[in-house]
Amino acid sequence: MKRSEPQFVICVRNKEYGASLELRKLYQLIPDTQAAKHHQMRVIDESGEDYLYPEDYFVPVRLPQSAGKAVLRAAR
């Protein structure tokens, strides 16, 4: 079974979530079809855990595979 590539988003709003989300910061997206139905995204936030946030707080970005791997290594 092939592992899917990690997905990332950039935070563009953080109203009411200032302690959990930093503006202009890259976050790893955890695919969640149920959350998407409710216009939410599951991201790993500043706590290091995944939580749901409004989808309009983020803009999706595509990173080259090597950059994505480097970001994940740096987060460990």
Jmol script that loads the backbone (N, CA, C; Angstrom):
load data "model"
ATOM      1  N   MET A   1       0.839  -1.189   0.000  1.00  0.00           N
ATOM      2  CA  MET A   1       0.000   0.000   0.000  1.00  0.00           C
ATOM      3  C   MET A   1       0.881   1.249   0.000  1.00  0.00           C
ATOM      4  N   LYS A   2       0.639   2.146  -0.927  1.00  0.00           N
ATOM      5  CA  LYS A   2       1.441   3.359  -1.046  1.00  0.00           C
ATOM      6  C   LYS A   2       1.000   4.400  -0.025  1.00  0.00           C
ATOM      7  N   ARG A   3       1.973   4.975   0.676  1.00  0.00           N
ATOM      8  CA  ARG A   3       1.670   6.047   1.636  1.00  0.00           C
ATOM      9  C   ARG A   3       1.430   7.333   0.870  1.00  0.00           C
ATOM     10  N   SER A   4       0.443   8.090   1.307  1.00  0.00           N
ATOM     11  CA  SER A   4       0.168   9.361   0.645  1.00  0.00           C
ATOM     12  C   SER A   4       1.192  10.398   1.096  1.00  0.00           C
ATOM     13  N   GLU A   5       1.424  11.345   0.224  1.00  0.00           N
ATOM     14  CA  GLU A   5       2.362  12.425   0.537  1.00  0.00           C
ATOM     15  C   GLU A   5       1.759  13.320   1.618  1.00  0.00           C
ATOM     16  N   PRO A   6       2.592  13.850   2.500  1.00  0.00           N
ATOM     17  CA  PRO A   6       2.064  14.783   3.512  1.00  0.00           C
ATOM     18  C   PRO A   6       1.504  16.027   2.831  1.00  0.00           C
ATOM     19  N   GLN A   7       0.477  16.583   3.430  1.00  0.00           N
ATOM     20  CA  GLN A   7      -0.161  17.784   2.907  1.00  0.00           C
ATOM     21  C   GLN A   7       0.057  18.916   3.903  1.00  0.00           C
ATOM     22  N   PHE A   8       0.196  20.129   3.373  1.00  0.00           N
ATOM     23  CA  PHE A   8       0.466  21.284   4.216  1.00  0.00           C
ATOM     24  C   PHE A   8      -0.455  22.439   3.877  1.00  0.00           C
ATOM     25  N   VAL A   9      -0.675  23.297   4.870  1.00  0.00           N
ATOM     26  CA  VAL A   9      -1.470  24.519   4.711  1.00  0.00           C
ATOM     27  C   VAL A   9      -0.744  25.658   5.419  1.00  0.00           C
ATOM     28  N   ILE A  10      -1.030  26.884   4.996  1.00  0.00           N
ATOM     29  CA  ILE A  10      -0.493  28.068   5.658  1.00  0.00           C
ATOM     30  C   ILE A  10      -1.646  28.762   6.376  1.00  0.00           C
ATOM     31  N   CYS A  11      -1.412  29.148   7.618  1.00  0.00           N
ATOM     32  CA  CYS A  11      -2.418  29.846   8.414  1.00  0.00           C
ATOM     33  C   CYS A  11      -2.515  31.302   7.958  1.00  0.00           C
ATOM     34  N   VAL A  12      -3.726  31.737   7.610  1.00  0.00           N
ATOM     35  CA  VAL A  12      -3.947  33.115   7.184  1.00  0.00           C
ATOM     36  C   VAL A  12      -4.895  33.869   8.113  1.00  0.00           C
ATOM     37  N   ARG A  13      -5.494  33.154   9.071  1.00  0.00           N
ATOM     38  CA  ARG A  13      -6.349  33.748  10.108  1.00  0.00           C
ATOM     39  C   ARG A  13      -6.171  32.935  11.377  1.00  0.00           C
ATOM     40  N   ASN A  14      -6.290  33.595  12.527  1.00  0.00           N
ATOM     41  CA  ASN A  14      -6.208  32.841  13.784  1.00  0.00           C
ATOM     42  C   ASN A  14      -7.115  33.437  14.869  1.00  0.00           C
ATOM     43  N   LYS A  15      -8.124  34.178  14.464  1.00  0.00           N
ATOM     44  CA  LYS A  15      -9.051  34.790  15.418  1.00  0.00           C
ATOM     45  C   LYS A  15      -9.580  33.724  16.376  1.00  0.00           C
ATOM     46  N   GLU A  16      -9.481  33.997  17.649  1.00  0.00           N
ATOM     47  CA  GLU A  16      -9.910  33.100  18.731  1.00  0.00           C
ATOM     48  C   GLU A  16      -8.970  31.911  18.953  1.00  0.00           C
ATOM     49  N   TYR A  17      -7.930  31.781  18.146  1.00  0.00           N
ATOM     50  CA  TYR A  17      -7.004  30.657  18.283  1.00  0.00           C
ATOM     51  C   TYR A  17      -5.554  31.131  18.302  1.00  0.00           C
ATOM     52  N   GLY A  18      -5.312  32.329  18.808  1.00  0.00           N
ATOM     53  CA  GLY A  18      -3.977  32.921  18.798  1.00  0.00           C
ATOM     54  C   GLY A  18      -2.920  32.082  19.492  1.00  0.00           C
ATOM     55  N   ALA A  19      -3.281  31.327  20.514  1.00  0.00           N
ATOM     56  CA  ALA A  19      -2.310  30.490  21.228  1.00  0.00           C
ATOM     57  C   ALA A  19      -2.033  29.187  20.483  1.00  0.00           C
ATOM     58  N   SER A  20      -2.940  28.802  19.586  1.00  0.00           N
ATOM     59  CA  SER A  20      -2.820  27.515  18.897  1.00  0.00           C
ATOM     60  C   SER A  20      -2.310  27.628  17.475  1.00  0.00           C
ATOM     61  N   LEU A  21      -2.524  28.779  16.848  1.00  0.00           N
ATOM     62  CA  LEU A  21      -2.154  28.973  15.447  1.00  0.00           C
ATOM     63  C   LEU A  21      -1.389  30.276  15.274  1.00  0.00           C
ATOM     64  N   GLU A  22      -0.302  30.226  14.516  1.00  0.00           N
ATOM     65  CA  GLU A  22       0.475  31.421  14.202  1.00  0.00           C
ATOM     66  C   GLU A  22       0.224  31.807  12.751  1.00  0.00           C
ATOM     67  N   LEU A  23      -0.050  33.084  12.539  1.00  0.00           N
ATOM     68  CA  LEU A  23      -0.246  33.577  11.180  1.00  0.00           C
ATOM     69  C   LEU A  23       0.999  33.336  10.327  1.00  0.00           C
ATOM     70  N   ARG A  24       0.784  33.016   9.068  1.00  0.00           N
ATOM     71  CA  ARG A  24       1.835  32.799   8.062  1.00  0.00           C
ATOM     72  C   ARG A  24       2.700  31.574   8.353  1.00  0.00           C
ATOM     73  N   LYS A  25       2.281  30.713   9.239  1.00  0.00           N
ATOM     74  CA  LYS A  25       3.064  29.517   9.563  1.00  0.00           C
ATOM     75  C   LYS A  25       2.513  28.317   8.803  1.00  0.00           C
ATOM     76  N   LEU A  26       3.412  27.420   8.439  1.00  0.00           N
ATOM     77  CA  LEU A  26       3.075  26.190   7.732  1.00  0.00           C
ATOM     78  C   LEU A  26       2.647  25.125   8.739  1.00  0.00           C
ATOM     79  N   TYR A  27       1.520  24.463   8.463  1.00  0.00           N
ATOM     80  CA  TYR A  27       1.018  23.393   9.323  1.00  0.00           C
ATOM     81  C   TYR A  27       0.742  22.153   8.495  1.00  0.00           C
ATOM     82  N   GLN A  28       0.931  20.988   9.114  1.00  0.00           N
ATOM     83  CA  GLN A  28       0.614  19.740   8.436  1.00  0.00           C
ATOM     84  C   GLN A  28      -0.889  19.488   8.529  1.00  0.00           C
ATOM     85  N   LEU A  29      -1.472  19.156   7.404  1.00  0.00           N
ATOM     86  CA  LEU A  29      -2.888  18.838   7.311  1.00  0.00           C
ATOM     87  C   LEU A  29      -3.071  17.330   7.448  1.00  0.00           C
ATOM     88  N   ILE A  30      -4.030  16.932   8.249  1.00  0.00           N
ATOM     89  CA  ILE A  30      -4.390  15.529   8.386  1.00  0.00           C
ATOM     90  C   ILE A  30      -5.703  15.345   7.621  1.00  0.00           C
ATOM     91  N   PRO A  31      -5.695  14.571   6.539  1.00  0.00           N
ATOM     92  CA  PRO A  31      -6.936  14.400   5.769  1.00  0.00           C
ATOM     93  C   PRO A  31      -8.073  13.881   6.652  1.00  0.00           C
ATOM     94  N   ASP A  32      -9.242  14.522   6.561  1.00  0.00           N
ATOM     95  CA  ASP A  32     -10.398  14.156   7.374  1.00  0.00           C
ATOM     96  C   ASP A  32     -11.650  14.504   6.568  1.00  0.00           C
ATOM     97  N   THR A  33     -12.235  13.509   5.925  1.00  0.00           N
ATOM     98  CA  THR A  33     -13.382  13.760   5.057  1.00  0.00           C
ATOM     99  C   THR A  33     -14.601  14.236   5.835  1.00  0.00           C
ATOM    100  N   GLN A  34     -14.779  13.756   7.053  1.00  0.00           N
ATOM    101  CA  GLN A  34     -15.916  14.206   7.866  1.00  0.00           C
ATOM    102  C   GLN A  34     -15.771  15.683   8.235  1.00  0.00           C
ATOM    103  N   ALA A  35     -14.565  16.097   8.588  1.00  0.00           N
ATOM    104  CA  ALA A  35     -14.323  17.502   8.918  1.00  0.00           C
ATOM    105  C   ALA A  35     -14.576  18.387   7.699  1.00  0.00           C
ATOM    106  N   ALA A  36     -14.131  17.940   6.535  1.00  0.00           N
ATOM    107  CA  ALA A  36     -14.299  18.720   5.305  1.00  0.00           C
ATOM    108  C   ALA A  36     -15.778  18.958   5.003  1.00  0.00           C
ATOM    109  N   LYS A  37     -16.628  17.995   5.325  1.00  0.00           N
ATOM    110  CA  LYS A  37     -18.068  18.162   5.105  1.00  0.00           C
ATOM    111  C   LYS A  37     -18.634  19.318   5.939  1.00  0.00           C
ATOM    112  N   HIS A  38     -17.946  19.647   7.019  1.00  0.00           N
ATOM    113  CA  HIS A  38     -18.378  20.725   7.910  1.00  0.00           C
ATOM    114  C   HIS A  38     -17.509  21.973   7.752  1.00  0.00           C
ATOM    115  N   HIS A  39     -16.764  22.047   6.642  1.00  0.00           N
ATOM    116  CA  HIS A  39     -15.908  23.188   6.317  1.00  0.00           C
ATOM    117  C   HIS A  39     -14.835  23.410   7.378  1.00  0.00           C
ATOM    118  N   GLN A  40     -14.261  22.312   7.840  1.00  0.00           N
ATOM    119  CA  GLN A  40     -13.175  22.376   8.807  1.00  0.00           C
ATOM    120  C   GLN A  40     -11.981  21.590   8.281  1.00  0.00           C
ATOM    121  N   MET A  41     -10.808  21.895   8.843  1.00  0.00           N
ATOM    122  CA  MET A  41      -9.575  21.176   8.520  1.00  0.00           C
ATOM    123  C   MET A  41      -8.950  20.676   9.810  1.00  0.00           C
ATOM    124  N   ARG A  42      -8.388  19.494   9.736  1.00  0.00           N
ATOM    125  CA  ARG A  42      -7.672  18.936  10.887  1.00  0.00           C
ATOM    126  C   ARG A  42      -6.185  19.196  10.664  1.00  0.00           C
ATOM    127  N   VAL A  43      -5.591  19.994  11.537  1.00  0.00           N
ATOM    128  CA  VAL A  43      -4.169  20.316  11.415  1.00  0.00           C
ATOM    129  C   VAL A  43      -3.457  20.039  12.734  1.00  0.00           C
ATOM    130  N   ILE A  44      -2.161  19.803  12.623  1.00  0.00           N
ATOM    131  CA  ILE A  44      -1.331  19.659  13.818  1.00  0.00           C
ATOM    132  C   ILE A  44      -0.918  21.067  14.212  1.00  0.00           C
ATOM    133  N   ASP A  45      -1.420  21.524  15.348  1.00  0.00           N
ATOM    134  CA  ASP A  45      -1.207  22.914  15.752  1.00  0.00           C
ATOM    135  C   ASP A  45       0.002  23.064  16.680  1.00  0.00           C
ATOM    136  N   GLU A  46       0.091  24.212  17.346  1.00  0.00           N
ATOM    137  CA  GLU A  46       1.242  24.520  18.202  1.00  0.00           C
ATOM    138  C   GLU A  46       1.380  23.570  19.392  1.00  0.00           C
ATOM    139  N   SER A  47       0.308  22.888  19.771  1.00  0.00           N
ATOM    140  CA  SER A  47       0.377  21.932  20.880  1.00  0.00           C
ATOM    141  C   SER A  47       1.038  20.625  20.456  1.00  0.00           C
ATOM    142  N   GLY A  48       1.170  20.436  19.139  1.00  0.00           N
ATOM    143  CA  GLY A  48       1.718  19.183  18.620  1.00  0.00           C
ATOM    144  C   GLY A  48       0.654  18.125  18.406  1.00  0.00           C
ATOM    145  N   GLU A  49      -0.594  18.476  18.693  1.00  0.00           N
ATOM    146  CA  GLU A  49      -1.728  17.559  18.513  1.00  0.00           C
ATOM    147  C   GLU A  49      -2.568  18.045  17.338  1.00  0.00           C
ATOM    148  N   ASP A  50      -3.413  17.151  16.805  1.00  0.00           N
ATOM    149  CA  ASP A  50      -4.284  17.560  15.702  1.00  0.00           C
ATOM    150  C   ASP A  50      -5.637  17.995  16.235  1.00  0.00           C
ATOM    151  N   TYR A  51      -6.116  19.124  15.694  1.00  0.00           N
ATOM    152  CA  TYR A  51      -7.405  19.694  16.076  1.00  0.00           C
ATOM    153  C   TYR A  51      -8.108  20.218  14.838  1.00  0.00           C
ATOM    154  N   LEU A  52      -9.402  20.418  14.964  1.00  0.00           N
ATOM    155  CA  LEU A  52     -10.197  20.965  13.874  1.00  0.00           C
ATOM    156  C   LEU A  52     -10.253  22.481  13.959  1.00  0.00           C
ATOM    157  N   TYR A  53     -10.131  23.116  12.789  1.00  0.00           N
ATOM    158  CA  TYR A  53     -10.231  24.570  12.673  1.00  0.00           C
ATOM    159  C   TYR A  53     -11.033  24.900  11.417  1.00  0.00           C
ATOM    160  N   PRO A  54     -11.605  26.111  11.358  1.00  0.00           N
ATOM    161  CA  PRO A  54     -12.343  26.518  10.153  1.00  0.00           C
ATOM    162  C   PRO A  54     -11.419  26.481   8.930  1.00  0.00           C
ATOM    163  N   GLU A  55     -11.929  25.959   7.818  1.00  0.00           N
ATOM    164  CA  GLU A  55     -11.091  25.826   6.623  1.00  0.00           C
ATOM    165  C   GLU A  55     -10.646  27.170   6.057  1.00  0.00           C
ATOM    166  N   ASP A  56     -11.398  28.240   6.319  1.00  0.00           N
ATOM    167  CA  ASP A  56     -10.997  29.542   5.778  1.00  0.00           C
ATOM    168  C   ASP A  56      -9.853  30.183   6.575  1.00  0.00           C
ATOM    169  N   TYR A  57      -9.349  29.499   7.575  1.00  0.00           N
ATOM    170  CA  TYR A  57      -8.173  29.960   8.315  1.00  0.00           C
ATOM    171  C   TYR A  57      -6.875  29.546   7.621  1.00  0.00           C
ATOM    172  N   PHE A  58      -6.993  28.755   6.547  1.00  0.00           N
ATOM    173  CA  PHE A  58      -5.810  28.180   5.903  1.00  0.00           C
ATOM    174  C   PHE A  58      -5.885  28.267   4.387  1.00  0.00           C
ATOM    175  N   VAL A  59      -4.700  28.269   3.783  1.00  0.00           N
ATOM    176  CA  VAL A  59      -4.564  28.175   2.337  1.00  0.00           C
ATOM    177  C   VAL A  59      -3.684  26.957   2.071  1.00  0.00           C
ATOM    178  N   PRO A  60      -4.147  26.020   1.227  1.00  0.00           N
ATOM    179  CA  PRO A  60      -3.322  24.850   0.931  1.00  0.00           C
ATOM    180  C   PRO A  60      -2.092  25.227   0.104  1.00  0.00           C
ATOM    181  N   VAL A  61      -0.997  24.528   0.353  1.00  0.00           N
ATOM    182  CA  VAL A  61       0.231  24.736  -0.426  1.00  0.00           C
ATOM    183  C   VAL A  61       0.785  23.377  -0.847  1.00  0.00           C
ATOM    184  N   ARG A  62       1.449  23.359  -1.997  1.00  0.00           N
ATOM    185  CA  ARG A  62       2.118  22.149  -2.468  1.00  0.00           C
ATOM    186  C   ARG A  62       3.611  22.383  -2.356  1.00  0.00           C
ATOM    187  N   LEU A  63       4.266  21.515  -1.638  1.00  0.00           N
ATOM    188  CA  LEU A  63       5.715  21.588  -1.484  1.00  0.00           C
ATOM    189  C   LEU A  63       6.367  20.502  -2.320  1.00  0.00           C
ATOM    190  N   PRO A  64       7.564  20.756  -2.800  1.00  0.00           N
ATOM    191  CA  PRO A  64       8.303  19.661  -3.433  1.00  0.00           C
ATOM    192  C   PRO A  64       8.477  18.534  -2.406  1.00  0.00           C
ATOM    193  N   GLN A  65       8.554  17.311  -2.875  1.00  0.00           N
ATOM    194  CA  GLN A  65       8.649  16.162  -1.988  1.00  0.00           C
ATOM    195  C   GLN A  65       9.800  16.309  -0.992  1.00  0.00           C
ATOM    196  N   SER A  66      10.952  16.762  -1.442  1.00  0.00           N
ATOM    197  CA  SER A  66      12.107  16.917  -0.557  1.00  0.00           C
ATOM    198  C   SER A  66      11.838  17.957   0.533  1.00  0.00           C
ATOM    199  N   ALA A  67      11.118  19.033   0.195  1.00  0.00           N
ATOM    200  CA  ALA A  67      10.800  20.057   1.191  1.00  0.00           C
ATOM    201  C   ALA A  67       9.820  19.522   2.224  1.00  0.00           C
ATOM    202  N   GLY A  68       8.825  18.772   1.782  1.00  0.00           N
ATOM    203  CA  GLY A  68       7.866  18.179   2.700  1.00  0.00           C
ATOM    204  C   GLY A  68       8.527  17.250   3.691  1.00  0.00           C
ATOM    205  N   LYS A  69       9.451  16.428   3.195  1.00  0.00           N
ATOM    206  CA  LYS A  69      10.175  15.509   4.082  1.00  0.00           C
ATOM    207  C   LYS A  69      11.023  16.278   5.074  1.00  0.00           C
ATOM    208  N   ALA A  70      11.673  17.350   4.624  1.00  0.00           N
ATOM    209  CA  ALA A  70      12.509  18.162   5.508  1.00  0.00           C
ATOM    210  C   ALA A  70      11.679  18.812   6.605  1.00  0.00           C
ATOM    211  N   VAL A  71      10.485  19.294   6.266  1.00  0.00           N
ATOM    212  CA  VAL A  71       9.604  19.913   7.255  1.00  0.00           C
ATOM    213  C   VAL A  71       9.195  18.883   8.312  1.00  0.00           C
ATOM    214  N   LEU A  72       8.855  17.695   7.871  1.00  0.00           N
ATOM    215  CA  LEU A  72       8.450  16.642   8.816  1.00  0.00           C
ATOM    216  C   LEU A  72       9.608  16.235   9.717  1.00  0.00           C
ATOM    217  N   ARG A  73      10.821  16.139   9.173  1.00  0.00           N
ATOM    218  CA  ARG A  73      11.995  15.803   9.993  1.00  0.00           C
ATOM    219  C   ARG A  73      12.246  16.884  11.028  1.00  0.00           C
ATOM    220  N   ALA A  74      12.110  18.139  10.644  1.00  0.00           N
ATOM    221  CA  ALA A  74      12.360  19.252  11.562  1.00  0.00           C
ATOM    222  C   ALA A  74      11.328  19.300  12.693  1.00  0.00           C
ATOM    223  N   ALA A  75      10.135  18.758  12.441  1.00  0.00           N
ATOM    224  CA  ALA A  75       9.074  18.794  13.446  1.00  0.00           C
ATOM    225  C   ALA A  75       9.242  17.724  14.511  1.00  0.00           C
ATOM    226  N   ARG A  76      10.106  16.778  14.293  1.00  0.00           N
ATOM    227  CA  ARG A  76      10.294  15.694  15.280  1.00  0.00           C
ATOM    228  C   ARG A  76      11.024  16.146  16.487  1.00  0.00           C
TER     229      ARG A  76
END
end "model"
wireframe off; spacefill off
backbone 0.3
color backbone group
